[in-house]
Amino acid sequence: MTNDIEPLAAALWFRRIDMIGRGALDSVENSLRHAAHLLQLTPSPFRHLVRLSVDEAVFESLLEAGEFDAAARHLVAQPTALSVDEVPGDPVRATISCAILGRAVHGTGDTVATAILNAWTTCLLALRAEYGADLLNLTGQAPQKDQFEPHRQSS
């Protein structure tokens, strides 16, 4: 269980998130796998909020089956916080409503998986910008909501 695993120092954790965001890992599969591992090592201040929505074995089985789009959706702990828009001929757009930031964060990509990875890394790096690489500004705050609020669709 994630609570039994020693968290990474926040600055190192954010550097690894940034590495995924820059596409430094050679494939979507590697990026997703690394993202899932980082979620197990989430720094203490928001460890209970930032996590996979399925257990590691389920996530890994999706990767092994080549179900990268499905696996990427599980990077967001609260599935209703994620929306994905696919319009033929346009890049895929993913939106995550982040309760910690109090706003929606967007990402685009050629596939659902890359769009979600883009939104996910953008969201987490926005936390670094908001709270600092060491998360000292977040210490003492204990958001009562899950990681991401349900995304509200405009009508």
C-alpha positions as CSV (number, residue, x, y, z in Angstrom):
1,M,0.0,0.0,0.0
2,T,1.2,3.5,-0.8
3,N,1.2,4.6,2.9
4,D,3.9,2.0,3.6
5,I,6.2,3.4,0.9
6,E,8.6,6.2,1.9
7,P,7.7,9.3,-0.1
8,L,10.2,11.1,-2.3
9,A,11.4,14.6,-1.4
10,A,9.0,17.0,-3.1
11,A,11.7,18.7,-5.2
12,L,12.9,15.4,-6.6
13,W,9.3,14.2,-7.2
14,F,8.5,17.4,-9.1
15,R,11.6,17.0,-11.2
16,R,10.5,13.5,-12.2
17,I,7.0,14.8,-13.1
18,D,8.6,17.5,-15.2
19,M,10.6,14.8,-17.0
20,I,7.4,13.1,-17.9
21,G,5.9,16.4,-19.0
22,R,8.8,17.1,-21.3
23,G,8.4,13.7,-23.0
24,A,11.9,12.6,-21.8
25,L,10.8,8.9,-21.5
26,D,10.9,7.2,-24.8
27,S,7.2,6.1,-25.0
28,V,3.7,6.7,-23.7
29,E,3.9,3.3,-21.9
30,N,7.1,4.3,-20.1
31,S,5.6,7.6,-19.2
32,L,2.5,6.0,-17.8
33,R,4.5,3.4,-15.8
34,H,6.8,6.1,-14.4
35,A,3.8,8.3,-13.5
36,A,2.2,5.4,-11.6
37,H,5.4,4.7,-9.7
38,L,5.6,8.4,-8.8
39,L,2.1,8.3,-7.5
40,Q,3.2,5.7,-5.0
41,L,6.0,8.1,-3.9
42,T,3.9,11.2,-3.7
43,P,5.2,13.7,-1.0
44,S,3.4,13.6,2.3
45,P,1.5,16.9,2.2
46,F,-0.9,15.6,-0.4
47,R,-0.2,11.9,-0.6
48,H,-3.8,11.1,0.4
49,L,-5.1,13.2,-2.5
50,V,-2.8,12.4,-5.4
51,R,-3.0,8.7,-6.2
52,L,-4.1,6.1,-8.8
53,S,-7.8,5.3,-9.0
54,V,-7.0,1.6,-9.2
55,D,-4.5,-0.6,-7.6
56,E,-1.0,-1.1,-9.1
57,A,-1.7,-4.6,-10.5
58,V,-4.8,-3.4,-12.4
59,F,-2.9,-0.4,-13.8
60,E,0.1,-2.6,-14.8
61,S,-2.3,-5.1,-16.5
62,L,-3.7,-2.3,-18.6
63,L,-0.2,-1.3,-19.7
64,E,0.7,-4.9,-20.5
65,A,-2.5,-5.1,-22.7
66,G,-1.6,-1.9,-24.5
67,E,-4.6,-0.1,-23.1
68,F,-2.8,3.1,-22.6
69,D,-5.8,5.4,-22.9
70,A,-7.6,3.4,-20.2
71,A,-4.5,3.4,-18.0
72,A,-4.0,7.1,-18.3
73,R,-7.6,7.7,-17.1
74,H,-6.6,6.0,-13.8
75,L,-3.8,8.6,-13.1
76,V,-6.7,10.8,-11.8
77,A,-7.9,9.6,-8.5
78,Q,-11.4,11.0,-8.9
79,P,-12.6,9.8,-12.4
80,T,-15.4,12.4,-12.5
81,A,-12.8,15.1,-12.4
82,L,-11.5,14.2,-15.8
83,S,-13.1,14.9,-19.1
84,V,-11.7,14.1,-22.5
85,D,-12.9,15.7,-25.7
86,E,-12.2,14.1,-29.0
87,V,-13.1,15.9,-32.3
88,P,-12.0,14.2,-35.5
89,G,-9.1,16.0,-37.1
90,D,-8.2,18.0,-33.9
91,P,-5.9,17.1,-31.0
92,V,-7.5,15.3,-28.1
93,R,-8.1,17.6,-25.2
94,A,-8.2,16.5,-21.5
95,T,-9.4,18.6,-18.7
96,I,-8.8,17.9,-15.0
97,S,-10.7,19.9,-12.3
98,C,-8.1,20.2,-9.5
99,A,-9.6,20.8,-6.0
100,I,-6.2,21.7,-4.6
101,L,-5.7,24.5,-7.2
102,G,-9.4,25.4,-7.4
103,R,-9.3,25.4,-11.2
104,A,-9.4,23.3,-14.3
105,V,-6.2,22.3,-16.0
106,H,-6.0,21.3,-19.7
107,G,-3.7,19.2,-21.8
108,T,-3.7,18.1,-25.5
109,G,-2.2,15.3,-27.4
110,D,-2.5,13.0,-30.4
111,T,-4.1,10.3,-28.2
112,V,-6.3,10.2,-25.1
113,A,-3.3,8.9,-23.1
114,T,-0.9,11.7,-24.2
115,A,-3.6,14.4,-23.6
116,I,-4.2,13.0,-20.1
117,L,-0.5,12.8,-19.4
118,N,-0.1,16.4,-20.5
119,A,-3.0,17.6,-18.3
120,W,-1.8,15.5,-15.4
121,T,1.8,16.8,-15.5
122,T,0.5,20.4,-16.0
123,C,-1.7,20.1,-13.0
124,L,1.0,18.7,-10.7
125,L,3.6,21.2,-11.9
126,A,1.0,24.0,-11.2
127,L,1.0,22.7,-7.6
128,R,4.8,23.3,-7.6
129,A,4.3,26.8,-8.9
130,E,1.6,27.5,-6.4
131,Y,3.1,25.9,-3.3
132,G,6.8,25.8,-4.0
133,A,9.0,22.8,-4.9
134,D,9.3,21.8,-1.2
135,L,5.6,22.2,-0.6
136,L,6.2,24.2,2.5
137,N,3.3,26.5,1.7
138,L,1.0,23.5,1.7
139,T,2.1,22.1,5.1
140,G,-0.7,22.3,7.6
141,Q,-3.4,22.4,5.0
142,A,-5.4,19.3,4.7
143,P,-7.9,19.6,1.9
144,Q,-11.0,17.6,2.7
145,K,-11.9,17.0,-0.9
146,D,-10.4,14.3,-3.2
147,Q,-7.6,15.2,-5.5
148,F,-9.8,16.4,-8.3
149,E,-13.4,17.7,-8.2
150,P,-15.9,16.4,-10.7
151,H,-15.5,18.4,-13.9
152,R,-18.6,20.4,-14.6
153,Q,-19.6,20.4,-18.2
154,S,-20.9,23.7,-19.6
155,S,-24.3,23.5,-21.3
